[in-house]
Amino acid sequence: MKPAIPMTNGRPHQARKRFGQNFLHDQGVIQRIIDAIHPVNEDHLLEIGPGQGALTRPLADSGARLDCVELDRDLADFLQKQFSGRDNVTIIQQDVLKFDLASLVDGEEPVLRVIGNLPYNISTPVMFHLLKRHSLIRDMVFMLQLEVVQRLAAKPGDKNYGRLGLMTQYYCDVQHLFNVPSAAFTPRPKVSSAIVRLVPHQQFPVAARDVGCLQVVVRTAFNQRRKTLKNSLKAIISEERLMSLPLEMGQRPENLSLEDYVLISDALSDELADSGTSG
């Protein structure tokens, strides 16, 4: 039996560029994603941007509680009708960037499993929005642009190493699972995609004294990535404080580890505290 096709004004729904829509149709890829997620009856799943429901149907069939957040009103109405008889499925028509994950759970336990074929144009803001509530999340499996996944998983010295990867790795273990060809979508995007799993740390391997300071240090360093750390960071922290650290400040930003950045961040936090300034 073929899946139902959403209709808009009596015609098959067309992907909307303003929402960055590319609909997954390759059944082999869909099954690989479901196998990677391995949903079970006891899970609480949150699907972001379910679109035409390619992943929604097999996720719902697992028996897990499934909440879906869809911005496109027409697609949300379509999904509402498709799953109207399923007690375990709830369709929420809303912008995920304005959606509070805490509304879905009781308490602060990491219970949510988040899934999404994220539109390329908002994938980074969505991930940072979710990471604000990382304590509620058990894991996340996303379809993203391949280049973004490479940045998420990059290590010091890699050409893709930068702010996105550093801050994501601060909060999560990053696992690049597999790549997805553009032919798996309608319409075909001009770039390749990949599946990534992000597992929030329940105990941080390295913890900054002030995450706000860490964000400032990383952003400042990579905004001027061609400069040495000594030159790029002098606008936010004194040279004396920097040179007191057990780091080579003649290096460029891409050569330092997350642990190194936390060390600089804590030094900035100390300097702000000494000066009576809030970070």
BELTAMO-V246715 format. One line per field, one symbol per residue. ss: DSSP state (H for helix, E for strand, L for the rest). psi: psi as a letter, one per 40 degrees, with the letter a starting at -180 (. if undefined). burial: b if it has 16 or more other ideal C-beta (glycine too) atoms within 10 Angstrom, else e. A space follows every 50 residues. Layout:
BEGIN
ss->???
psi->???
burial->???
END
This chain:
BEGIN
ss->LLLLLLEELLEELLLLHHHLLLEELLHHHHHHHHHHHLLLLLLEEEEELL LLLHHHHHHHHLLLEEEEEELLHHHHHHHHHHLLLLLLEEEEELLHHHLL HHHHLLLLLLLEEEEEELLHHHHHHHHHHHHLLHHHEEEEEEEEEHHHHH HHHLLLLLLLLLHHHHHHHHHEEEEEEEEELHHHEELLLLLLEEEEEEEE LLLLLLLLLLHHHHHHHHHHHHHLLLLEHHHHLLLLLLHHHHHLLLLLLL LEHHHLLHHHHHHHHHHHHHHHHHHLLLL
psi->hiiihiihfeihhhhhddefhhhhehdddddddddddgiideihihhhfe befdddddddeeeihhhhhhdhddddddddddfdehdehhhhhihdeehh ddeeihafigdhhhihghhdeeddddddddedfdeehdihhihihddddd ddeiiheidehadddddddddihhhhdiihideeihihieiiiihihhhh hdhhdhhidhdddddddddddedfeeiiddddeeeeiiddddeeifihee iideeiidddddddddddddddddeehh.
burial->eeeeebeeeeeebeeeeebbbbbbebeebbeebbeebebeeebbbbbbbb bbbbbbbbbbebebbbbbbbbbeebbebbbebbeeeebbebbbeebeebe beebbeeeebbbbbbbbbbbebbbebbebbbebbebbebbbbbbbbebbb bbbbebeeebbbbbbbbbbbbbebbeeeebeeebbeeebeeebbbbbbbb eeeeeeebebbebbbbbbebbbeeeeebbeebbeebbeeeebeeeebebe ebbbebbbebbbbbbbbbbebbeeeeeeb
END
